[in-house]
Amino acid sequence: MSLRIELIAALKRLLKAQGITYAALAKQLNLSEAAVKRMFSQQAISLARLEEICGVLDVGLSELATETKSGGPPPLAELSEETEQLLVENPSYLLGLYLTLNRWKEDDVLARYDFTKPQWTGVLAKLDRLGIIELLPENRYRLRTARNFRWRKDGPMERFFIKRLLPEYFNRPFLGGNENLLLLSGMVSPASAAKISLRLEEAAEEFDGMLVQDAVLPTNQRVGVSLVLAQRPWSLHLFDNLRRKPSS
């Protein structure tokens, strides 16, 4: 296989790993989606265009060449119990995970947060050892997480969120920009309840897609958004004293 074909195949793998669609790439290159598809299908990419695509992916040409030799390990859909616990116990590592998942560049991190460059390098090195990222030269990195990365069910991070962060999340009214709270309750059939659950999963998938699509934008053109999607059968304890007691 020629080097040109190997480089283009590596580009496709990296685009897929970062969840960058041809449409999102076209927007960054100021091209039509059709032009980008044609460029890859005909395997006709100039050196200048190759460098532009590498810029979108935040990888160097030497890193792209390395990628041609290996497809890399499979992406992580979730972390181990031990890794989640370590992140919960170390806010700097947890913040580092958040920033890398959202593809922050080092200059933006150092401008916004109270890290020195050696401290930020240490955070990245720890995430690399945990297998969450692959640390590259000049503190660039490649994510090893899957597009649909989730915290473990009833894992350390979910328990930490419920105990510590959920009260903070709901501690003030949802009245600002990009804020919305819908409190819905009612009685439906089991089939309808299953359909609602499916809709929540679809909303999460759409959210994942938006994260990937907008990840190529500068940090000053993005806003942090958190969604809490939940559903459960629930009888309010508020009404316990009003319920008729079963006869003995």
N, C-alpha and C positions, 0 to 999 in steps of 0.2 A: 504494500500500500504506500502511495506517495506521501511525502510530508504534508503537502497541501490538504489532502483528503483526511489525514490524521488530525491536523489542526482544526479543520472544520468539524470533524466528529467530536473533538474535545470541546469546542465551542458549544455545540449542541448539548453535551452532557452538563456543562457548567450552567447554561441557560436553564436547563430542566432542573438542576439541583437548586438553583436560586429562585425557581418558579417564575422566571421572566419569559413572558410569551412573546411571540413575534410582533404582536400589536404593541406591547409595551416597549420592546426594543426599537421598533420603527419610530415611535414617538421621540425617543431619546436621540435617534440618528437623523431626525427630520426627514424621514422617508415614508412612503406608503407601506402598509402591511404587505401588499402584493409584491412590492419591490424587494422587501426583506426575504419573503418566501422564495422569490425567484433567485435571489443571491445565494441562498443556501441550497436550493434544489439543483442549480446549475454549478454549484461549487466555484463561483466566480467572485472571490473576495480579494480586493487589493490590499496591500500592506497598510495603507493609510486607513482603510475601512476596518481592517483587523485590529489596529491600534485603538480605533474608536470603540469597537465592541468590547475590547479588553478594558477600556476605561469604564464602560457601563458595568461590567462584571467586577471591576476593581481588582484585576489581576494583571500582572506583567506578562510580557511575551515569554520570558524564561519560565514563568509558572505555567503558562499555557502549554509550553513544550513538555514540561514535566507531566502535565495532565494527559498527554498523549500516550504515556507509558503505562498508565493505570487508571481504571475507572474509579478507584477509591472504595472505601468501605460503604455498606448500605447506610442510608440516612437514618437518624434516630427518631422514632415516633414518640418515645418517652425516655426519661432518665431512670436510673436505678433508685431504689429507696434510699440508699446511702448517699448518693449524689444530691438528691433533693434535700435531704437533711442537712448536708454540708452547706448548701446554698441558703437554706433558711437560717442557719446559724451564723452566716457571714454575709452581711448586707452588701459589702463591696463586690463579692462574687455574684450575688443575685442581681445587682445593678449592672454588672458587666455582662451578664447573660441577657438582660433586657436590651442593653445598648447594642450588643452584637446581633441579636435576633432582628433588631430594627436597622441593622447595617449602618451604624454611626461610624464616621471617620474619626481618626485620632484627634485631629485639630478641633473638631466640634466637641468631643468628649472633654478635652483639656480646657476648652473655653467655657463650658457649661458646668463642669463638676470639679470638685476639689481634689483631683488626682494630679500628682506629679507624673512626668513621663515614665520614670522608673516604676512608680506604683501601678500605672496603667499597664505597663509591660508585664508586671507581675500578675495582674488580674488575667490578662490574656494568656499568659503562660499556664496559669492554673486551669483555665477553661480548656486549654489544649490538652493538658494532662488528664482532664476528666473526659476527654473525647467529645466535647461539645463543639469545639472549633478546631480547625487546623491552622496553627499560627504560621504566617508567611513572613518573608523579609519585610523590614521597615514597618513592623506591627500591622501589616494587612492580615486578613484572616479569611478563611473559607468556612462557612457553616457546615456542620455535619448533621444538623437537625432536618427532619422532614418538613414539608410545607404544612402538614396537618399536625405538627408537634403539639402534644397535650401534656398537662400534669397528670400524675398517676391518680386513679380513683382512690379516694381516702388515703392518699399519700401524705408525706410531710408538708408539701406546699399547699395542698387543698385544706388540710387541717389548720395550717397557719393562717390561711386566708379567712377561713370561717371564724377562727377565734380572735384574730388580731385585726385583719384588714377589712372584713365585711362590716363591722360596726362603724369604722371610719368612712367606708364607702357610702353608707346610708345616713351619715350623721348630719347632713344638711339638705335643704330642698333641691330638687332637680329643676332649676329655673334658668340656668345660664345657657350660653351658646353650646351646641352639640350635646346638650343634656336632655334626657327623656326618661320618664319612669311610667310604666304601665302596670298597674296592679289589677289583675284579673282573677276572678274566682267564680266557679260555677260547677254544675253537675252535667257531665257528658257521658256518653257510652264508652266502654273500653276501646272500641274501634276508633272513636274520635280522639280519645286520649293518646292512642298510638300515633294517630295522624299529627297531632300537635307536637309530639316528641320528634317526629320526622322533620317537621317544619323548623324546629329549633336546630337540628343538625344541619339543615340546609342553610340556615342563617349563619351558623358558624363557618361553614364551607365558603360562603360568600365573603365573610369577613376575612378569612384566610387569603382569598383571592385578591381582595383590595389591599391587604398588607403587602403582598408580593408586587402587585402592580405599582404601588406608590413608593416602594422601597428605593427605587432609583432616583427619587426626588431629593433635593437637599433637605437637611433636617429643619431648616427655617421655613420650609413649605409644607411641613407635616405637623400634626397635633396628636398627642397621646390620647388614645381612647380605650376605655375598658368596658367590656360587656359582661353582664352577669345573666346567663340564660339558665333558667331553672324551671322544673315542673315536678310536682309530687302530689299524691293524694294527701289531703290535709283537713283535719277537723280542728277548728280553733278551740283552744282550751278556755278562751274567753266565755264560751257558751256552756262549759261543763256543768255549772250549777243549774242551768235551765233545762238540761236534758232529763227526760224521764228515766228513772232508774229501773233496770229489769226486775221483774217480780221474782221473788224467791220461790 
